[in-house]
Amino acid sequence: MNKIDILLKSKKENILSIYFIAGFPELKSTVEIIHELEKNKVDIIEIGIPFSDPIADGQVIQFSNNTAIENGMTLEILFSQLKDIASFSRIPKILMGYFNPVFKFGVERFCEKCREVGIDGVIIPDLPVYEFENQYKSIFQKYGIHTIFLVSPQTAVERLKSIDELTTSFIYAVSTNSTTGGITDFDAQKEYFTRLKALSKRPFLIGFGVRDKRSFDKACEYANGAIIGSAFINALSQTGDLKKNISEFIYQIKL
């Protein structure tokens, strides 16, 4: 069974998903970061595929994308690194990135590699829903890879219903219309979260603006869990021991 399914069956609230860019801060950091996140008992790991023009992302994630590319990270190298974790990793792992690198790599080859290295799902924000449904849905299903779509406060009801049908695990609820790394007043978005909960059959996690224990706990009042990206990448950027920085960051969230 897909590890995302196992998680969502056993845990309904306070799901902690951590996002970082593969190849940051160093080309060979990916395996060490995954190992430490698993050791510190996060629920989901989202591994970002570096891309030169991450339009939805703020300065922190843009910087980590650029650094990872300069470090030489590619999908070929990433899959090679991920193969090394299959023997110890037991929690859900998701690849998140823009469609261009996936298309260039080859969609079916990409899905085959995901299954080979133990990737459970993908988030591809710029893949149009109609294109996914008509051209790629069957390929992802063939390899047992969950597809997770994003919604925002501006998502129309009909589109939300369509995404709810196509998403095969949880929905990624973008908290705001700004880019990643900003500050979000989750209470101000109460109507949006309430509407999403009423219209969707799927669980959902809130992303964008979740940066510490306070914002994580607040997001979890409205959703099944939350996703932390920019703040974690900032922690990876700190001087000192990488393992210690990861452990201290997760500890502060889970206090």
N, C-alpha and C positions, 0 to 999 in steps of 0.2 A: 504493500500500500504506500502511496505517496506520503512523505513525511509531513507535508502541510496538512493533509487530511487527518493524520494521527493527532497532530497538535490541536487542530480546531475541534476535534471530537472530545479532547480531554481538557481543554482550557478555553473558557468563554470570555475571560476578561483580563485586563492588565497584561496583554501580550506585548512584549518588548522586542521590536525589530530594529536592528542596527545596520546602517548603510555606510559603506566606504567605497572608495575607488581602488580597483585592483592596480597594483604597481605604485601605490603611494603609501608611505613617503619614499620607499625604495622599491626597486623592481621586484626584489625577492621578499617583500614584506607580507604578501597576501596570505601565505600558509600560516605564518606566525600569528597574524591578526585573527584569522579564523580559529586557530587553536585556542587563543586566549579568550575570545568571545564565548566559545563553547565551554571552556573551563569556568568562566564566570556566569554561566547559566543564562545567557540571553535566549530568547525563544526562536527568533528567526534571524538569519544573516542575509543581508542584501549586498551583493557584490556588484559594484558599478563597472560597466565596460567603458574605458576611457574614450572620449569623443572630443573632437576639436571645437565643436560649436554647441555646447549643451544649453540651449536657449531658455530652458525653464529654471536654470540654476543660478544662484547668486555667486558672489565673489569667491567664497571659500571652496565650493565644489568646482567652480571653473578653474581655480588655481590647482586643485588636486588633479583634475583632468589633464591640464597642461603639463604638470610635473610628471604624471604617469606616462604620458606620451613621450616626453623628453627622456624618461628613463628607459624607453624602448618597449613598453607594454603593448602587446597585440593580443587578439583573440587566440591565436595559435599558442602563444606563450601562456596565456591565462589558462587554457584548457590543460596544458602540460602541468602547470602548477596545481590545478585542482585535482588532477589525477592522484597527486601525492596525499591528498587528505581523505580519500575514500575509505582508507583503512581505519580511521579514528573518528570521523565526523558522523554524528548521529542526529543532528538537528536540521530542520529545513533550511535549505539554501536557495536563494533566488538570484538570478542574473538580471540586472536592470541596466538598460541602455537604449540608445537611439537605433533606429532601424537600419541606417546606412551600413554600419559595420556587419550587422547580421546578414543583410542582403548580399553584401560583397562576399562574405564567408560562404554563403549558400544556406538557405533556410533549413532544408532537410539535414544537411551536414551539421549545422548548428544544433538542431534538436537531437541528432544522434550523439553528438559529443556531450550535450547536456546530460542525457541519460547515462552515458558511459562514466561520467565523473561524479554523478550523484546530485545534479542540479534538479530541484523539484518544481521550480516555476520560473516564469520570466515576466518582467514588466518592460514593455516597449512603448513609451508614452506617445511617440509620434506615428505609430502604426494605425492607420484609419480603421475604424471598426468594420466598415463594409468590406475593405480589402482583406482584413483578417478573416472575416466570415466566409468570403467567396474564394480565397486563394490559399490561405495558410492554416485554417482551423484544423483540417484533417491531418496535416503533418504534425502539429503539436500533439493532437490526440493520439496519433500513431505511436509516439514515443513517450506518452504519459507525462507530458510537461504541462503543468498548470499555466494558464494565462490570466494575468491580473491587470485589470484596466483601471484608469484613473477617472475620478469625477471631481467636479469643483462646484463652488456655490452657484455658478452660472449654468450648470448642466441642466438641459431641458428634461422634463419628465419622461418624454418618449425615449430620449437617448439613454437616460438612466435605466429605464426598463430593459432596453436592448442590452446595455452593458451588464445588467444584473443577470440576464440570460446567458451571455457569452462568457462572463467570468466564471472560471471553474473552481475558485477557492474563496478568496476574499476580495473586497473592493478597496482600492487605495483612495481614500478621501482627502484630496488636497484642501487644506484648511482655508486658503486665501487665494486671491488672484495674483499675488506678488510672486517673486522668485523665492527659491529656497534660502534659508538662513535668516529670515526676518523674524519679527516679533508678532505673534498673533494673539488677539483677544478671543479665546475660544467661547466665552460666554456670549460674545456679540454674534457668534455664528450658530447659536443654539437652534434657531429655526431651520437652518440648513441641515444640521445633524439630525434633528428630529424628523424632518422630511425624508432624509435618506434612510433612517431606520424604519420608517413607516412603509416606504415604497420598495425596499430591497429585501430579498429573501436571504441574502448573503451577509456574513459578518463583514465589518469594515474596520480598517485601521486608519488613523489620522496621521498625515504627514505634513511637513512645512510648518516651521515655528515651534516644534517640540525640541527643547534644548537642555532641560534639566528636570529634576524630580518634580518640581512644582508644575511645570507645563505638561510633563508626562501624566501626572496624576489627574490634572484637569482634563486633558484629552480623553483619558480613560473613563471619565464620568459620562462621556457622550458616545464612546465607541468601544469596540472589543479590545483595543490596544492602540499603540502609537509607534511611529517610525522616527528615529533620530538619525540625522545625517551630518549636517554642517557642524554641530557642536562636537560630535565624535571625531570628525576629521580634524577639527581644531585641537582636540586632545592628542591625536596622532602626530600633530605638528610640533608638539612641545618638546623641549630638550629633555634629556634624561633617558631612563630605561623605558623602552616601548611597552614591554609587558606590564610594568608598574603603572604607566599612564593609562593603559586600557583597563586594568583592574580597578584603579581608583575611580575612573569615570563611571564604570558600570556600578560599582558599589554605591556611589552617590545617587544614582538613579533609583536603585533598588532598596535604599534605606527604609 
